[in-house]
Amino acid sequence: MRGGVYKPRTNPYSFRGMGMEGLKLFYRICREHGIKIITEVMQVSQVEDMLPYVDIFQVGARNAQNFNLLDALGQV
């Protein structure tokens, strides 16, 4: 199941996603139905928190050259 719990935005006042609370809810529902989770990670600080709940990390085009993020993902 693909879902973005952190929503990239262009307006600082628009909805930013449900964050970790949303990921935990997403995780619980997917596990009940045997579904794997893929979601976008946007910064290094999110990797460790998201790791227990995500099967596949997605890197968006905005972060394709964020080498700190790519290095952190390579470690996990």
WOQUI-V338535 format. One record per backbone hydrogen bond with DSSP energy under -1.0 kcal/mol. NH is the residue of the N-H (numbers start at 1). CO is the residue of the C=O. E is the energy in kcal/mol with one decimal. If there is no record, write none. Layout:
# WOQUI-V338535
nh: {NH	NH}
co: {CO	CO}
e: {E	E}
This chain:
# WOQUI-V338535
nh: {3	7	14	19	23	24	25	26	27	28	29	30	31	32	35	38	39	41	46	47	50	51	53	55	56	58	63	66	67	70	71	72	73	74	75}
co: {38	16	11	5	19	20	21	22	23	24	25	26	27	28	30	1	56	58	43	44	46	47	50	37	37	39	60	63	65	66	67	68	69	70	71}
e: {-2.0	-1.8	-1.6	-2.8	-2.1	-2.5	-1.7	-2.7	-2.8	-2.3	-2.1	-2.5	-2.7	-1.7	-2.8	-2.5	-1.6	-2.3	-1.7	-1.3	-2.3	-1.8	-2.0	-1.6	-2.0	-2.6	-1.2	-1.9	-1.5	-2.3	-2.4	-2.1	-2.3	-2.0	-1.2}
